[in-house]
Amino acid sequence: MAIKAVLFDFDGTLADTLSLSFYAFKSVFKKYDNRELSTDELVSMFGPTEDEIITQNLVNKERIDQAIKDYYQLYKEGHTNQIQQSADILMMLKYIKSHNLKIGVITGKSRTAFQISSESLNLSHFFDVVISGDDVQKPKPRPEGIRTALKILGLDSDEAVFIGDSNADIMAGKSAGLRTFAVQWLSIFQSVSFEVQPDLVFTKVDQFLHLLENELEAKHRWLDWAKQIQSIAQIGLTYTKDVYDLERYEHLRQISMDILENYTFVGKEKISLSFANETGYATPKVDVRGVVFQDSKILLIKEKIDGAWALPGGWADIGYSPSETAVKEIKEESGFDVVAERLLAVLDKKFHDHPPEPYHVYKFFILCKIVGGQALCGLETSEVRFFEENSLPELSAERNTEKQVKLMFEYLRNPNKNVIID
């Protein structure tokens, strides 16, 4: 079964926050119990939330509430000068999102502590589901949090992997029936050895990315085969007259839809509806994107559907030429009146880092010039802005990749650059 989600532990896995957590715990136990706790003693307490660790282990029971407040204050302050996010971790999360995989976090941290870290490190927008220690009755090593995340995502255990740095993480992942990987890629991690053997141990982020790339490459081969089967079925259903052949081609179409459902996040109902409307000889679909510059910045619109940014554009409409489509889409999505000037690129979507989808798509990029209008949001857009090349926002990978947008800037710097055709 193809990977559709990557589930992570947080401390020691996605965020190098364990040292700060140890510091805050040691400070409150020293202050209120006059106890010098070792790191090993603290790790042995891990499992419950921060509040519960202090409540269960502080001897001075009358000061529990204040000790908890002090812990969070120290933990929050530490993010301003002690914690920096790993560039490799950010790269990994962006790569996973760009391939339309879901990302989940299952952490023993309290919701409060998780929010402090995820917001300070600007990670919150990556996560499709978060199960904190406050959300479960039985924390890791029990599998409750992982199973809850899978239920929310609508996935089976063989459609996700779990990654963590502690013995409890590995036990939880294995108990939930997931492929489970141990990581030792941040400066501090919880476990060197494991009671239950993980599927693999990664000491560098690149090692996991290499595994993921290989699996996604295999997934794309299945997608290509499914699209070819669908194309053969569609052509057969159009031209054959034999009733038995019609049944066979319809069966092929059903097989292709089953494969597409398994390897994309497009539901079977939507796939079936789309294929039912496809008749005649099967050909690629055409997506037209308008490229507009102003003061060396590029025009992007924020899509309501995913909250990410894209070049204005969409499917080519019957009755409109490619340039007319670009002009129309820019007006509808950004409010600007433009004229089309030249074709910049024709790219085959399958050769670029877009999320998998049922269709074979050609993408046309057309340079346009503003002649009037003003920035106005459309029915499908929530914001209109111009961006510099080195300050691009989170892009809608289904519509355009970072490489494609940066390719457009090459035409700004070199107006005589030849048209690129895949």
C-alpha positions in Angstrom: 0.0 0.0 0.0 1.3 3.5 -0.9 2.3 5.9 1.8 -0.4 8.6 2.3 0.8 10.0 5.6 3.9 10.5 7.7 3.3 10.6 11.5 5.9 12.0 13.8 6.8 12.3 17.4 7.7 15.9 18.2 10.4 16.5 20.9 13.7 15.0 19.7 12.2 14.2 16.3 10.9 17.4 14.7 12.1 19.9 17.2 15.4 20.0 19.1 13.6 21.0 22.3 14.6 18.3 24.7 17.4 20.3 26.3 15.0 23.2 27.0 12.4 20.9 28.5 15.1 19.3 30.7 16.3 22.8 31.8 12.7 23.9 32.7 12.0 20.7 34.6 15.3 20.8 36.5 14.7 24.5 37.4 11.2 23.9 39.0 12.2 20.8 40.9 15.3 22.6 42.2 13.2 25.6 43.2 10.3 23.9 44.9 11.8 20.6 46.1 15.5 21.6 46.3 16.1 18.4 44.2 18.9 18.0 41.6 17.4 15.7 39.0 19.6 14.1 36.4 18.6 13.9 32.7 18.1 10.1 33.1 15.7 10.6 36.0 13.7 13.1 34.0 13.5 10.8 31.0 12.2 8.0 33.2 9.3 10.3 34.1 8.4 11.0 30.5 5.1 9.7 29.1 2.5 11.9 30.8 2.2 15.6 29.9 4.3 18.3 31.5 1.5 19.2 34.0 1.2 15.5 35.0 4.9 15.0 35.4 5.1 17.9 37.8 1.9 16.9 39.6 3.0 13.2 40.1 6.7 13.9 41.0 6.8 17.2 42.9 7.1 16.5 46.7 5.9 20.1 47.6 2.3 19.5 46.6 1.1 22.9 47.8 3.3 24.6 45.1 2.3 22.4 42.1 0.2 25.0 40.4 2.9 27.6 40.6 5.6 25.1 39.6 3.5 24.3 36.4 3.2 28.0 35.6 7.0 28.5 36.1 7.7 25.5 33.9 5.7 27.0 31.0 7.2 30.5 31.5 10.8 29.1 31.3 9.9 26.9 28.4 8.4 29.7 26.4 11.2 32.2 27.2 13.7 29.6 26.1 12.4 29.6 22.5 13.5 33.2 22.0 17.2 32.5 22.4 17.9 28.8 22.8 16.0 26.9 20.1 16.5 27.1 16.4 14.7 25.0 13.8 16.7 22.6 11.8 16.9 23.5 8.1 16.9 19.8 7.2 13.7 19.2 9.2 12.0 22.2 7.4 13.2 20.8 4.0 11.8 17.4 4.8 8.4 18.8 5.9 8.2 20.9 2.7 9.1 17.9 0.6 6.4 15.8 2.2 3.7 18.5 1.8 4.8 19.1 -1.9 3.9 15.5 -2.6 0.5 15.9 -1.1 1.1 13.5 1.8 -0.5 14.2 5.1 1.6 15.1 8.2 0.6 14.2 11.7 2.1 14.7 15.1 1.6 12.3 18.1 3.3 13.8 21.1 3.2 13.3 24.8 3.5 17.0 25.3 0.6 19.0 26.6 -1.4 21.0 24.0 0.0 24.2 25.6 3.7 23.1 25.3 3.2 21.9 21.8 1.6 25.2 20.7 4.5 27.1 22.3 7.0 25.1 20.3 5.2 24.7 17.0 4.2 28.4 16.8 7.7 29.7 17.9 9.3 27.4 15.2 6.7 28.2 12.6 5.7 24.6 12.1 2.0 24.6 12.8 0.9 25.1 9.1 2.6 21.8 8.1 0.4 19.6 10.3 -2.9 18.0 9.2 -3.6 16.4 12.6 -2.0 16.8 16.1 -2.7 14.4 19.0 -1.2 15.8 22.2 -0.8 14.2 25.6 -4.0 16.0 26.6 -6.0 14.2 23.9 -5.4 10.6 25.0 -6.3 8.4 28.0 -3.3 6.1 27.4 -0.1 7.8 26.1 2.8 6.2 24.3 3.9 3.4 24.4 0.2 2.7 24.0 -1.0 3.1 20.3 -4.1 5.2 21.2 -2.7 8.5 19.8 -1.6 7.0 16.5 -4.9 5.1 16.0 -6.8 8.3 16.7 -4.7 10.2 14.1 -5.3 7.5 11.5 -9.0 7.7 12.1 -9.1 11.4 11.7 -7.2 11.1 8.4 -9.3 8.3 7.2 -6.3 6.0 6.7 -5.4 2.4 7.4 -2.2 1.5 9.3 -0.5 0.3 6.1 -1.0 3.8 4.5 1.2 5.6 7.0 4.5 5.4 8.7 5.5 6.6 12.2 8.8 8.2 13.2 10.1 8.8 16.7 13.2 9.0 18.8 12.2 7.1 22.0 11.6 3.5 23.0 8.0 4.5 23.7 7.6 5.8 20.2 8.8 2.6 18.6 6.6 0.5 20.8 3.6 2.6 20.0 4.1 2.6 16.3 4.6 -1.1 16.2 1.6 -1.8 18.4 -0.5 0.3 15.9 0.7 -1.8 13.0 2.7 0.9 11.2 6.1 0.7 9.7 8.0 2.5 12.4 11.4 4.3 12.1 13.7 5.5 14.9 15.6 8.7 14.5 18.7 10.0 16.0 19.2 13.0 13.8 18.9 15.9 16.3 21.4 17.0 18.9 19.5 15.2 21.7 17.3 12.1 21.4 15.7 9.9 24.1 16.8 6.4 23.3 19.9 4.7 22.0 18.5 1.2 22.0 15.0 -0.1 21.7 13.0 -2.9 23.3 11.2 -3.5 20.1 13.3 -3.3 16.9 12.3 -0.4 14.6 12.2 -1.1 10.9 15.1 1.3 10.3 17.2 3.8 12.3 18.0 7.1 10.7 20.8 9.3 11.8 20.3 11.9 9.1 17.2 13.4 7.6 18.5 12.6 4.1 18.3 8.9 4.8 14.5 9.0 5.4 14.0 11.3 2.4 15.9 8.9 0.2 13.5 6.1 1.3 10.5 8.3 0.7 11.7 9.4 -2.7 12.1 5.8 -3.8 8.6 4.9 -2.7 7.0 7.9 -4.3 8.9 7.1 -7.5 7.3 3.7 -7.5 3.9 5.2 -6.7 4.2 7.5 -9.8 4.9 4.5 -12.0 1.6 3.0 -10.8 -0.1 6.3 -11.6 1.3 6.4 -15.1 0.1 2.9 -15.7 -3.4 3.7 -14.3 -3.6 6.7 -16.6 -2.6 4.6 -19.6 -5.2 2.0 -18.7 -7.9 4.7 -18.4 -6.9 6.2 -21.8 -7.1 2.8 -23.5 -10.5 2.1 -21.8 -11.9 5.6 -22.8 -10.8 5.2 -26.4 -12.2 1.6 -26.5 -15.6 2.7 -25.1 -15.8 5.4 -27.7 -15.1 3.4 -30.8 -15.9 -0.3 -30.1 -19.3 -1.7 -31.1 -19.0 -5.2 -29.7 -21.0 -5.6 -26.4 -18.4 -7.9 -24.9 -15.5 -5.5 -25.7 -17.6 -2.7 -24.1 -17.8 -4.8 -20.9 -14.0 -5.4 -21.0 -13.2 -1.7 -21.5 -15.5 -0.7 -18.7 -13.8 -3.2 -16.5 -10.4 -1.7 -17.4 -11.8 1.7 -16.5 -12.8 0.4 -13.1 -9.4 -1.0 -12.5 -7.8 2.3 -13.4 -10.1 4.1 -10.9 -9.2 1.7 -8.1 -5.5 2.3 -8.7 -6.0 6.1 -8.8 -8.0 6.1 -5.6 -5.2 4.1 -3.9 -2.4 6.3 -5.1 -4.0 9.8 -4.8 -6.1 11.7 -2.3 -8.8 12.2 -4.9 -11.8 10.2 -3.7 -13.3 7.4 -5.8 -16.6 9.3 -6.3 -14.8 12.3 -7.7 -12.6 10.1 -9.9 -15.6 8.2 -11.2 -17.5 11.4 -11.9 -14.5 12.9 -13.8 -14.0 9.8 -15.9 -17.7 9.5 -16.6 -17.5 12.9 -18.2 -14.5 12.0 -20.3 -15.5 10.8 -23.8 -13.9 10.5 -27.2 -10.2 10.0 -27.8 -8.2 10.5 -24.6 -5.9 13.5 -24.7 -4.0 15.5 -22.0 -5.8 18.3 -20.2 -4.4 21.9 -20.4 -3.7 24.1 -17.5 -2.9 27.8 -18.3 -1.0 30.0 -15.9 -0.6 33.8 -16.3 2.8 35.3 -15.5 2.6 39.0 -14.5 5.5 41.1 -13.1 5.4 44.5 -11.5 8.5 46.2 -10.0 10.5 43.0 -10.4 7.9 41.1 -8.3 5.6 38.3 -9.5 1.8 38.3 -9.1 0.4 35.4 -7.0 -3.1 34.7 -5.7 -4.0 32.9 -2.5 -6.2 29.9 -3.2 -9.2 29.5 -0.8 -9.2 25.7 -1.3 -5.8 25.1 0.3 -4.6 28.5 1.6 -1.5 28.4 -0.5 -0.3 30.7 -3.3 -0.3 30.2 -7.1 0.1 32.0 -10.4 -3.4 33.0 -11.6 -4.8 30.4 -14.0 -6.8 27.2 -14.4 -8.1 24.7 -16.9 -8.4 25.9 -20.5 -12.0 26.5 -21.4 -13.6 25.5 -24.7 -14.0 28.5 -27.0 -11.0 30.3 -25.6 -7.4 30.3 -27.0 -4.6 29.8 -24.5 -3.8 33.6 -24.4 -7.5 34.4 -23.9 -7.7 31.9 -21.1 -4.7 33.5 -19.3 -6.3 37.0 -19.7 -9.6 35.8 -18.4 -8.2 33.9 -15.4 -6.0 36.8 -14.3 -9.0 39.1 -14.4 -11.2 36.7 -12.5 -8.7 35.8 -9.8 -6.7 39.0 -9.3 -8.8 41.9 -10.6 -6.1 43.1 -13.1 -6.7 43.7 -16.8 -3.9 42.3 -18.8 -2.8 41.6 -22.4 -0.9 38.4 -23.3 2.6 39.0 -24.6 4.3 35.7 -25.2 4.5 32.0 -24.4 7.2 31.2 -21.8 6.9 27.5 -21.3 4.9 24.3 -22.0 5.6 21.8 -19.2 4.3 18.2 -18.8 3.1 18.0 -15.2 4.4 14.4 -14.7 8.0 15.6 -15.1 7.7 18.1 -12.1 7.2 17.8 -8.4 3.5 18.1 -8.3 1.2 15.9 -6.1 -0.1 12.9 -8.0 -3.5 13.3 -9.7 -5.7 11.3 -12.1 -5.1 13.4 -15.3 -2.2 13.8 -17.7 -1.7 17.6 -17.8 0.2 20.1 -19.9 0.9 23.4 -18.3 1.1 26.6 -20.4 2.9 29.6 -18.8 2.0 32.9 -20.6 3.6 36.3 -19.9 1.1 39.1 -19.5 1.2 42.8 -19.0 -1.0 44.9 -16.8 -3.0 47.6 -18.6 -5.7 48.4 -16.0 -7.8 47.2 -13.1 -6.8 46.8 -9.5 -6.1 44.0 -7.0 -9.4 42.3 -6.2 -10.0 38.8 -4.8 -12.2 36.5 -6.9 -14.6 33.7 -6.0 -11.7 31.2 -5.5 -9.1 33.6 -4.1 -8.6 35.2 -0.7 -5.6 37.5 -1.3 -3.7 39.1 -4.2 0.0 40.1 -3.8 3.3 40.6 -5.6 6.3 38.7 -4.3 10.1 39.0 -4.8 11.9 35.9 -6.0 13.6 35.3 -2.6 10.5 35.9 -0.6 8.0 33.5 -2.0 5.2 32.3 0.2 4.0 28.7 0.6 3.0 27.6 -2.9 0.1 25.5 -4.0 2.1 22.5 -5.3 -0.8 21.2 -7.2 -0.8 24.3 -9.3 2.8 25.4 -9.4 6.1 24.4 -7.9 8.8 26.7 -6.5 11.1 25.7 -9.4 8.5 26.7 -11.9 7.9 30.1 -10.3 11.6 30.8 -10.1 11.9 29.8 -13.8 9.5 32.6 -14.6 12.0 35.1 -13.0 14.6 33.9 -15.4 12.5 35.3 -18.2 12.3 38.6 -16.3 16.1 38.8 -16.1 16.5 37.6 -19.7 13.6 38.6 -22.0 15.1 36.8 -24.9 15.2 33.4 -23.2 13.8 30.7 -25.5 10.5 29.0 -24.8 10.9 25.8 -22.8 9.0 22.8 -23.9 9.2 19.5 -22.1 
